[in-house]
Amino acid sequence: MRTLSLFESGDSDASVSLSDLLKGRPPRAVAAGLDFDRLLTRLTSGGWPGLTGLSASAKAASIRDYAQTVATVDIDAAGRTRDPVRVMRLMRALARSTATEVTASTLARDEASLSRDAVREYIDALARIFVIENQPAWSAHSRSSAALRRDLGFAGQVFESLVVHDLRVHAQPLGGDVFHARDSAGREIDAIIQFPSGRWAGFEVKLGASADTVDAAATGLLGFAANVEADAPVLTVVTGTGPSYRRADGVNVVAMGALAP
């Protein structure tokens, strides 16, 4: 069971349905009610049901307490006793690398006191107690062989993680699994929903919503899709704010504060 999606916590106005998008229906919605400041606040507090109604400082204290409990108590339930200090350091390293591809060797260097093999073992333990969830790589036939307000770059990484989380929540009852992908030309895509039939939908995630940002994301999606041997997919740029609509090139643009199942 995952934490609450924006729809479940009431932060999304539910004006755009993922199910409708996947059926090919264009999104049509004015700017969502979730503005940029509220979005950043939501990124820092997560979707924990028990934190609903608490102040920002109380939410932060509760999350710190939960992380400490994971490091000192919960992780030992995954098989054996581990050093709480190293667990906390590794969780911080993982948090800094959220929504990126990172190797065990990189995490070992970042954490500084664990070997590569120990990092893998600690990550496995954290996954078994549902603290972390990996985003698997997508496989398809290719046509070629070839602190958030002060750090908006990191805020973008956390926002991407939030979007992937909510896509997993919304896609699961539809029978879809969420992946990330890179094709043989080095083009990456932030999230792909794959269905058992082989049908897929691609998503690029952008915290900003300027015309240039959306144009670049849409171009990347179209370039990636052109290199995949499959029927034309639904392609969507998910933004932090702004209106939801379909571009002339067929790519959807959806504000995260509008997304619903």
N, C-alpha and C positions, 0 to 999 in steps of 0.2 A: 504494500500500500504506500503510495507516494504522498507527499504533502499536497496541499490544496493548489489547484490551478488558479489563475486569475479569475476565471469564470466562477469557480466554486467559492472563492473568497469574496466575490462581489466587486472585484476591482475592474473587471471587464463589463462593458455594457451589453455584450452578447449580440452586437449588431451584425456580425459576420460569422457564419457557420462554417467550420472546417468541412463538415459533411457535404454542404452545398458546394464549397470550392472544389472538392474532389469529384463532384458530379458535373463540373464544368460551368457552374453558375457564377457569373461575375459578381464580385463584391461591390456594394454600393452603400456607403455610410459616410456621414460627415465626421469631422475630427472626434475621436473618442473622448470620453470624459476624464480618462486617466492622463493627466498632464505630466510634463517631464519631472517636476519635483516629486509628485506622488509616485511616479514610476521608480525613481531612485530610492525613495523611502521603502517601497515594496521590495526592491532588490536587496536591501540591507537586512530586512526582517524575515524574508522567506514566507512560506505558506503554511506555517505550523498552526493547526486549529486552536491549540491552547493559548496562543498569543493574541488572539482576536480581542480587541478592546483595550489592550495594554498600551502604555505610553512607549515612545521610542526607546527611552533609557531602560524601561523594564523589559522590553523585548530583547535588547542587546544583552542585558544581564542574564536572561533566561537562556539565550543561545550560548553564551560563554559557559554557563553552568552545564548545559547539555554536552558541549565539547569536552569539558573536563571529566564528566561522567563516562563518556566514551573512552577517553584515554586511560582512566584509572579503574574502571569496572567492566563496562560492556565488552571491550575488546578481548578480555580474558575468557569470555564465554565462547570465543571462536577457537579454543583449543589449548592455549598455554599462556603463561604470564609474560607480559611484554612491558618494556620500560615506558611509563606514561610520558616522560619528557620527550622521548623520541617519537612517540605516537603523535603528540601535539605538534612537534616540529614537522613531521611528515604531513599532517593534515594542513598545516599552513602552507607548505610547499605545493600540495595538491590544489589548495584554494588559489594560489597565485597562478597556477597553470590551468585553471578551469577553462573549458571551451577551446583548448589547444591540444595539439598532439605532443605528448611528452614521453620520453623514455625512462625506464627504471634507472639508467645510468645518470641522466640529468637530474632526476629526483634525489639520487644518492649524493650527487655533488651539491645540490641545493640544500639538502638536509645536513650534510657534512659529517654525520656520525653513524650512518648506516651503510652497509655494503649494498651492492646492486641486488644480490640475492635476498638480503634481509628486507629491502624495500618491496620486492615482489611478494614476500611472505606477509608483510604488514598490510599491503594493499589487498591481498586476498582475504585477510582477516577482516578488514574494514568493509569489504564488499559483502562478506558473509553475514555481517550484522547490519547491512543495508545503510551504511553511512555514505558510501560512494556507489555510483553506478556508471560503468563505462559505456561509451557510445561506440558500438562496433562499426567496423568499416563495411561499406557496401560493395557488393561484387556484381558486376554486369558486363555483358559483352560490349567491347568498345570497337569503334570503327578505325582505330589507329593503334599502332603498337607503341608508338611513341609515349582604499578609501575613495570612494567613488566620485564625489563631487570635485575632488582635487585631481583625479586621475580618470578622465573620461575614456581613455584607452582600456583600462581595466574594467570600467563600468560596462563597456561594450562586450567584454568577455563574459561578465556575469549575466548581462542581458541575454546573450546567446544561450547560456546555460539554462536560464529561465524559459526561453522559447522552446528549447529541446525538451525540457521537463513537461511543459504544457502540451506539446505535440504528442509526447508519449501517452499522457493521460487521455487526450482526445482520440488518438488513433487506436488505442488498445481495443475499445469496444467495437471498432470497425474492422478489426482483424489485421491491422497494420503494425509493422515494426519500424522503428526509427534508427537510421544509420547516418554516418557521414561518409564522404567519398572524395577521392582524388583520381582523375583519369590519367591516361598515359601521357598527356601533354602537360600535366602538372596543374590543370584546372581543378579547383576544389569547390565543394558545395557543402554548406553548413549542415543541412539535414535533408534526409530522404525518407519518405514514408513508403515502404514496400509492402505490397499485398500478395497473398499466396497465388493469385492469378498471374502475377508478373507485372501488373500495373504499378506505377510509381508516381510520386509527386515530389518535386524538389523545392527547397526553401533556402533563401539567402536571408541572413539576419543582419539588420543595420539599426543601431541605436538612433542615428540621425535620420531625417526624412527629407533632406534637401533634394532638389531635382538632380544634381550631379551625383549624389550618393545613390539614389534610386536607379538612375541611368546605368551607372557602373555595375550595380548588383544585377539588374535585369540583363545586361549584356553578358555577364558571367554565366547566368543561368541558361541563357539561350545557347551560348557556346558549349557549355557542358552537355546540354540535352542533344545537340546536333552530333555529338560524338558517341552516342549510345544507340545500340541497335535495339530499339523498342518503339512501341507506339508513342505518339506525342504525349508527353506528361503534362500534368497541371504544374505550372511554375509560379511561385509566389515570393515576393520580397516582403518580409515582416519588418516593420519599422517600430520605433519606440512611441511615436506620436503621429498626428496627422490624419488625413482622410483615408478611406479604403475605396479602391476603384480598380478597374481593369485598363491597362495601357493599350495603346493601338497595336503594339507588337504581341499582345495576348498574355503578357505577364501580369499577374495580379499584384496589387500593393495592399497590404493589410496592416493596420495599426494594431499592436499587441493588445491594447486596451479595448479592442472590439471583438477579439477572437472568442469563439464559443465552440462546443462540440458540433 
